[in-house]
Amino acid sequence: MRTNLLTEKDSRPQSFVIGDFNNDDQMDIAVANSGTNTMGIFAGYGNISFAKQVRYSTGPSSAPYLSRVWGWVIRESNDISNSSIIVSILIGC
């Protein structure tokens, strides 16, 4: 089965990571959008379908290109970062 996820116009997605970012026990997808300086989160429904992308700014001219996920045991959640000249950490999106 194939699922297409649409990012915004000129977003130039560079990488993605999979994790449960909203603590609902469903896998979500985070995308580094270098063209729009955002990280996009597609919340998973658990049936290979996803909600429309919610975007979080990574700052002007940040052009994120690499995504990473860290699980913090204390918070029991996954946090997302992106690598560019500026490092942004989106905690518990």
TAJONOR-V547473 format. One line per field, one symbol per residue. burial: # if it has 16 or more other C-alpha atoms within 10 Angstrom, else .. Layout:
burial: ???
This chain:
burial: ......#...###.##.#####....##################.....#..#.#..#...########.......########...###..#
